[in-house]
Amino acid sequence: MPHFENNYATRGAPVLSAQAVRDYSDRGHLHWEHFRLIRKLWKGPLVVKGILHVADARIARDAGADGIIVSNHGGRQLDGAIAPLGVLPEIVAECPQIPVMMDSGVRRGTDVLKALALGAKFVFVGRPFNYAAALAGEAGVRRAIRILSAEISIDMGMLGIISLDQLTAGHLRRVAGS
């Protein structure tokens, strides 16, 4: 049975890497100083994933991040974490000089459009393509891409736009209680 490797996993290594020996359980020593050191040593593009708070986005930006991915890692590690879509606008506003991207919880075309409307420069989609690959391999992934692309196109038509640069936060309305 496939499973995700979490902190203190007791079921063994993930199903896709039977020989892997990993210990991600002790992360308490990681700090933004480590990121600053990596930035100093690595001159190439450096993107930080897992940002869920505007203060962390500010630190990452000021420490030299070339981009930020707002993500709760699909909610599989900490299922009570805030949804990235909820914090995306304030992180975009705080970091206008670098690309802010998003993943987590993206399942359909409307999810992609919501993130783009709130300022994401790119939206990552993972789990639907993993399921498609598990079901039908490369052909399944190609089919999932066609489905997602068609959903985005149809949804854009329903919004009355023909180009993504016409999409704005004004196309969204907050639902009462959310």
Beta strands, then each sheet from edge to edge (+ up, - down):
strand 1: 47-51
strand 2: 67-70
strand 3: 100-102
strand 4: 122-123
sheet 1: 1+ 2+ 3+ 4+
end
